[in-house]
Amino acid sequence: MVKKQETMNSYSECIEGKCRCLICPHMCLINKGSAGICGVRENRDGSSVTLAAYGLVSGYAADPIEKKPLYHFFPGSRILSVGSYGCNLRCDFCQNYSISSSFSMPGGPVKTPDVIVRDALTLSKNAGIAFTYNEPVVWIEYMTDIAQLARENNLKTAMISNGYINAGPLNDLIPLIDAFNIDLKFFSNESYRKYTGASLEPVKSSIAAIAGSGRHLEITTLVIPGLNDQEEEIAAIAGWIASECGRDTPFHLSRYHPSYKRSTPATPAETLASLHRVASGILSFVYAGNAPSLDLSDTICPGCGSRVTSRSGYETVHLNIDENGKCGKCGREIYRPANFSSAC
C-alpha cells in the first residue's frame, strides 16, 4: 500500500475547526477528521488538505486522443493520459468506479509534474497531456501545476470532466486547458439528483462558460436504458448544445455497459443508432461510441456529405480533408485549423 499523498487545498475556507470546500457546488462543510463527498479533500486538524490528489496516479498511458473522446482536437494523434482517484459525483452506473471511489484506493506510482511533462515531450505524435480516468476537478492543484508546466513547453492540455465545478475554479482552469470533454448525463435536475447526487444547472453553466471562452469543447452523454434513452431527452440535450455552444460542437453518444451498482443490460445498438439520427438532425457532428458494429464514428462533412475522416476502433485515417481541416470536396471547415494541422 502506497501512503496517501497530500497537499494543501487551495480552494477552502477554514473557521473554528471546520473547513468549507469551494471547488464544486456541493460546498462541503467538513469537520475535523472527515472528508467531503469526493472522499479526497479532508479536514486535517482544522486545515484543509487533499489526499491522493498530488502525484498519486491510478492510470498513466499514451492513449489515442479519440479514446477521451476527442474527435476534433488533433484527430489521429496520441495524448499522455493521467488519472488519480476520487470523484465528486456518486453515479450508480459509474464506468470507472474502481478509481472514482477513493475508498478503493490501492495506491500507485507517484508522478511529479516535471516527470509527466518530460514523458509527454518524448512521445511521438503526441498532442500533449489529458487529465482523465477519474474526475480531475478533485485534484485541481495537481492538474494546475502540470498544465502550467505543459504550457511552458508548448504542450496542449485536455480535461475530461463531469463539469460539476464552481465558476471560480473553472475560470482559473480555462486559460490553462486547451480542450474539454464534458459529460452531460441527463437533461433534468431530478435525474441528476437521483442518479448522481448532483444537479444539472452547474454542469450547464460550466459547459456554457467553456463554450464562451473559445476553448475546444466536446460533449458526451452516456446512454443508459430506462434513464436517458428517450428520443425527447436526447433531442433536448442536442438542442441546448446547438443554442448555447453552436451546431458544430461534437456530441458523443456513448454506449453504457453494466457496471458498479447498476446491472441493467447494455444499451441496445439499435437504440444508439436511433438516438444518433435524432441528434444528427440538430447538430453537425454526432458520434456513437463503444458500439463499433454501428460504424457511426466517422466524420462526415455537413456541407456535401463526404466522408472526411474514417475511424475503426481507435485507428484514424483522413480521407478527404486539406491541411487546414477543411473538406477537400466543398471547402467546409470541419476541424479548427489550430487544432488539426500538426496532426496531419
Phi, psi and omega per residue, in radians:
M1 nan 2.161 3.089
V2 -1.414 2.343 3.125
K3 -1.080 2.414 3.127
K4 -1.054 2.295 3.051
Q5 -1.449 2.604 3.121
E6 -2.512 2.695 3.079
T7 -2.585 2.829 3.135
M8 -1.205 2.454 3.124
N9 -1.416 2.030 -3.092
S10 -1.340 -0.285 -3.052
Y11 -2.044 1.322 -3.130
S12 -2.767 2.802 3.026
E13 -2.271 2.113 -3.114
C14 -2.009 2.148 -3.121
I15 -2.403 2.234 3.075
E16 0.889 0.764 3.030
G17 1.506 -0.187 3.105
K18 -1.854 2.546 -3.105
C19 -2.128 2.273 3.077
R20 -1.746 2.044 3.079
C21 -1.411 2.327 -3.027
L22 -1.905 0.159 -3.040
I23 -1.290 -0.838 -3.039
C24 -2.178 2.949 -3.061
P25 -1.120 -0.189 3.033
H26 -1.093 -0.572 3.120
M27 0.857 0.884 -3.048
C28 -1.030 2.284 2.998
L29 -1.718 1.935 -2.902
I30 -1.901 2.161 3.069
N31 -1.351 2.836 3.110
K32 -0.978 2.352 3.100
G33 1.412 0.021 -3.134
S34 -1.976 2.925 3.104
A35 -2.145 2.841 3.082
G36 -1.324 -3.071 -3.110
I37 -0.994 -0.606 -3.119
C38 -1.222 -0.353 3.108
G39 1.474 -0.077 -3.067
V40 -2.123 -0.093 3.100
R41 -1.937 1.912 -2.861
E42 -2.111 2.646 3.009
N43 -1.592 1.885 -3.139
R44 -1.887 1.744 3.117
D45 0.982 0.705 3.080
G46 1.540 0.035 3.071
S47 -2.104 2.531 -3.107
S48 -1.564 2.166 3.099
V49 -2.200 2.801 3.106
T50 -1.968 2.081 3.125
L51 -1.604 2.589 3.036
A52 0.974 0.396 -3.038
A53 -2.084 -0.149 3.129
Y54 -2.070 1.667 3.023
G55 1.628 -0.265 3.130
L56 -1.480 1.974 -2.941
V57 -1.851 2.307 3.073
S58 -1.691 -0.502 -3.135
G59 -2.510 2.441 -3.069
Y60 -2.715 1.839 -3.040
A61 -2.734 2.656 3.010
A62 -1.531 1.693 -3.070
D63 -1.660 2.691 2.868
P64 -1.050 2.394 -3.074
I65 -1.116 -0.441 3.102
E66 -1.136 -0.330 -3.120
K67 -1.257 -0.257 -3.003
K68 -1.204 -0.665 -0.114
P69 -1.590 2.340 2.968
L70 -2.254 1.903 -3.081
Y71 -1.729 -0.344 -3.065
H72 -2.027 0.328 3.120
F73 -2.175 1.782 -3.059
F74 0.847 0.957 -3.106
P75 -1.017 2.386 -3.129
G76 1.614 -0.106 3.138
S77 -1.613 3.126 3.002
R78 -1.916 2.895 3.069
I79 -2.582 2.332 3.130
L80 -1.276 2.052 -3.018
S81 -1.823 2.312 -3.065
V82 -2.224 2.325 3.082
G83 -2.413 2.703 3.077
S84 -2.143 -2.302 -3.095
Y85 -2.319 2.678 3.008
G86 1.758 2.752 3.109
C87 -2.782 2.589 3.137
N88 -1.656 0.108 2.985
L89 -1.953 2.889 3.125
R90 -2.280 1.142 -3.116
C91 -1.374 2.225 3.139
D92 -1.329 -0.106 3.130
F93 -1.899 0.259 -3.030
C94 -0.895 2.258 -3.124
Q95 -1.509 -0.152 3.119
N96 -2.264 0.671 -2.960
Y97 -1.088 -0.476 -3.075
S98 -1.138 -0.415 3.082
I99 -1.939 -0.407 3.119
S100 -1.261 -0.459 3.052
S101 -1.549 1.954 -3.105
S102 -1.145 -0.315 -3.107
F103 -1.235 -0.261 3.126
S104 -1.841 0.397 -3.076
M105 -1.098 1.888 -3.101
P106 -1.546 -0.163 -3.005
G107 1.588 2.922 -3.103
G108 -3.139 -3.053 -3.118
P109 -1.175 2.625 3.070
V110 -1.751 2.186 -3.110
K111 -2.143 2.058 3.088
T112 -1.421 2.745 -3.123
P113 -0.936 -0.701 -3.106
D114 -1.154 -0.602 3.102
V115 -1.190 -0.729 -3.140
I116 -1.115 -0.787 3.129
V117 -1.133 -0.725 3.096
R118 -1.032 -0.787 3.139
D119 -1.125 -0.692 -3.139
A120 -1.109 -0.627 -3.122
L121 -1.234 -0.403 -3.094
T122 -1.554 -0.215 -3.109
L123 -1.374 2.450 3.094
S124 -1.407 2.578 3.104
K125 0.881 0.728 -3.081
N126 -1.843 2.183 -3.121
A127 -1.343 -0.512 -3.105
G128 2.778 -2.320 -3.033
I129 -2.283 2.346 3.095
A130 -1.998 2.373 3.055
F131 -1.728 1.964 -2.865
T132 -2.736 -2.931 3.137
Y133 1.318 -1.126 3.000
N134 -1.861 -2.982 3.138
E135 -1.466 1.934 -3.064
P136 -1.201 -0.318 3.118
V137 -0.963 -0.617 -3.045
V138 -1.316 -0.225 3.033
W139 -2.131 0.861 -3.032
I140 -1.061 -0.605 -3.122
E141 -1.125 -0.757 3.122
Y142 -1.123 -0.805 3.128
M143 -1.047 -0.756 -3.121
T144 -1.087 -0.782 -3.127
D145 -1.108 -0.730 3.118
I146 -1.137 -0.798 -3.082
A147 -1.103 -0.691 3.115
Q148 -1.111 -0.774 3.123
L149 -1.185 -0.643 3.095
A150 -1.077 -0.757 3.141
R151 -1.076 -0.687 3.121
E152 -1.112 -0.393 -3.121
N153 -1.889 0.338 3.057
N154 1.058 0.569 3.034
L155 -1.751 2.518 3.077
K156 -1.471 2.748 3.119
T157 -2.261 2.595 3.121
A158 -2.376 2.500 -3.141
M159 -2.162 2.143 3.129
I160 -1.860 1.971 -2.851
S161 -2.537 2.781 3.003
N162 -1.432 -0.112 3.057
G163 1.316 0.133 -3.111
Y164 -1.576 1.460 -3.035
I165 -2.561 2.554 3.101
N166 -1.255 2.783 -3.048
A167 -1.086 -0.698 -3.104
G168 -1.065 -0.981 3.084
P169 -1.035 -0.673 3.119
L170 -1.106 -0.737 3.124
N171 -1.120 -0.511 3.055
D172 -1.234 -0.583 -3.088
L173 -1.395 -0.657 -2.989
I174 -0.915 -0.753 3.127
P175 -1.148 -0.296 -3.079
L176 -1.742 -0.247 -3.065
I177 -1.942 2.257 -3.085
D178 -1.541 -0.522 -3.075
A179 -2.493 2.507 3.131
F180 -2.244 2.468 2.810
N181 -2.132 2.069 -3.064
I182 -1.954 2.330 3.053
D183 -1.352 2.233 2.966
L184 -2.036 1.649 -2.862
K185 -1.343 -0.656 -3.125
F186 -2.519 3.002 3.076
F187 -2.151 0.497 2.999
S188 -2.418 2.475 3.133
N189 -1.132 -0.610 3.137
E190 -1.036 -0.769 3.139
S191 -1.176 -0.718 3.097
Y192 -1.021 -0.831 -3.131
R193 -1.059 -0.795 -3.026
K194 -1.246 -0.707 -2.967
Y195 -1.859 -0.220 3.133
T196 -2.197 -0.282 -3.072
G197 1.340 0.212 -3.116
A198 -2.110 -2.754 3.130
S199 -2.483 2.767 -3.003
L200 -1.329 -0.803 -2.950
E201 -1.020 -0.722 3.092
P202 -1.053 -0.600 3.113
V203 -1.183 -0.773 3.099
K204 -1.075 -0.689 3.133
S205 -1.124 -0.707 3.114
S206 -1.095 -0.798 -3.137
I207 -1.073 -0.781 -3.140
A208 -1.106 -0.680 3.137
A209 -1.146 -0.734 3.122
I210 -1.134 -0.785 3.119
A211 -1.050 -0.734 -3.132
G212 -1.200 -0.396 -3.122
S213 -1.352 -0.289 -3.088
G214 1.520 -0.022 3.068
R215 -1.202 2.725 3.126
H216 -1.177 2.371 -3.062
L217 -2.406 2.292 2.936
E218 -2.273 2.685 -3.027
I219 -2.243 2.452 -3.124
T220 -2.192 2.409 2.966
T221 -2.161 2.113 3.032
L222 -1.374 2.060 -3.060
V223 -1.530 1.992 -3.048
I224 -1.997 2.115 -3.118
P225 -0.958 2.300 3.092
G226 1.454 -0.188 -3.122
L227 -1.923 -0.861 -3.087
N228 -2.489 0.457 -3.066
D229 -1.702 0.270 3.091
Q230 -1.429 2.478 -3.137
E231 -1.028 -0.612 -3.118
E232 -1.114 -0.670 -3.120
E233 -1.231 -0.776 3.133
I234 -1.149 -0.649 3.087
A235 -1.122 -0.678 3.121
A236 -1.156 -0.730 3.104
I237 -1.101 -0.848 -3.129
A238 -1.077 -0.703 3.120
G239 -1.123 -0.703 3.106
W240 -1.148 -0.748 3.101
I241 -1.020 -0.784 -3.123
A242 -1.056 -0.734 -3.064
S243 -1.369 -0.613 -3.056
E244 -1.637 -0.505 -3.017
C245 -2.082 -0.368 -3.112
G246 1.931 2.540 -3.087
R247 -1.105 -0.407 -3.098
D248 -1.521 0.056 3.089
T249 -1.165 2.097 3.136
P250 -1.104 2.367 -3.090
F251 -2.189 2.161 -3.094
H252 -1.897 2.145 2.991
L253 -1.719 1.952 -3.016
S254 -1.810 2.382 -3.123
R255 -1.330 2.197 3.075
Y256 -1.345 2.526 2.967
H257 -2.213 2.565 -3.121
P258 -0.936 2.311 -3.084
S259 -2.827 2.708 3.070
Y260 0.999 -2.022 -3.068
K261 -1.705 -0.012 -3.069
R262 -1.927 2.161 -3.099
S263 -1.864 0.134 3.072
T264 -0.897 2.347 3.124
P265 -0.998 2.729 -3.116
A266 -0.982 2.670 3.115
T267 -1.026 2.188 3.091
P268 -1.068 2.465 -3.130
A269 -1.028 -0.647 -3.119
E270 -1.170 -0.542 3.068
T271 -1.136 -0.803 -3.136
L272 -1.094 -0.716 3.127
A273 -1.102 -0.734 3.125
S274 -1.114 -0.754 -3.141
L275 -1.201 -0.574 3.070
H276 -1.076 -0.729 3.118
R277 -1.119 -0.699 3.134
V278 -1.092 -0.897 -3.100
A279 -1.168 -0.581 -3.132
S280 -1.198 -0.335 3.040
G281 -1.344 -0.132 -3.086
I282 -2.056 -0.680 -3.070
L283 -1.991 2.689 -3.080
S284 -1.312 -0.605 -3.016
F285 -2.286 1.790 -3.136
V286 -2.135 2.363 -3.091
Y287 -2.247 2.602 3.046
A288 -1.931 2.076 -3.085
G289 -1.829 2.774 -3.123
N290 1.083 0.419 3.139
A291 -2.478 1.204 -3.051
P292 -1.058 -0.462 -3.111
S293 -1.159 -0.348 -3.093
L294 -1.429 -0.402 -3.121
D295 0.983 0.854 -3.121
L296 -2.097 0.598 3.129
S297 -1.988 0.004 3.088
D298 -1.334 2.703 3.055
T299 -1.682 2.132 -3.131
I300 -1.921 2.329 3.126
C301 -1.153 2.162 3.108
P302 -1.216 -0.299 -3.100
G303 -1.400 -0.780 -3.046
C304 -2.238 -0.073 3.113
G305 1.446 0.123 3.116
S306 -1.246 2.533 3.045
R307 -1.451 1.908 -3.037
V308 -1.679 -0.493 3.106
T309 -2.426 2.264 3.117
S310 -1.848 2.392 3.111
R311 -2.242 2.234 3.058
S312 -2.221 1.925 -2.956
G313 1.103 -2.160 3.071
Y314 -1.911 0.302 3.056
E315 -1.573 2.189 -3.053
T316 -2.054 2.260 3.120
V317 -2.252 2.175 3.076
H318 -1.498 2.200 -3.017
L319 -1.842 -0.729 -2.971
N320 -2.572 1.140 -3.034
I321 -2.529 2.437 -3.139
D322 -1.569 3.119 -3.015
E323 -1.197 -0.226 3.113
N324 -1.757 0.168 3.093
G325 1.448 0.344 3.138
K326 -1.837 2.630 3.111
C327 -0.999 2.254 -3.119
G328 -1.223 -0.242 -3.108
K329 -1.682 -0.853 -3.054
C330 -1.998 -0.130 3.087
G331 1.465 0.094 -3.135
R332 -1.208 2.338 3.123
E333 -1.191 2.230 3.109
I334 -1.871 -0.879 3.118
Y335 -2.046 2.502 3.036
R336 -1.083 2.306 -3.084
P337 -0.924 -0.720 -3.104
A338 -1.182 -0.313 -3.127
N339 -1.880 0.315 -3.041
F340 -2.391 -0.794 -2.853
S341 -1.003 -0.707 -3.078
S342 -1.284 -0.166 3.127
A343 -1.557 -0.198 -3.060
C344 -1.369 nan nan
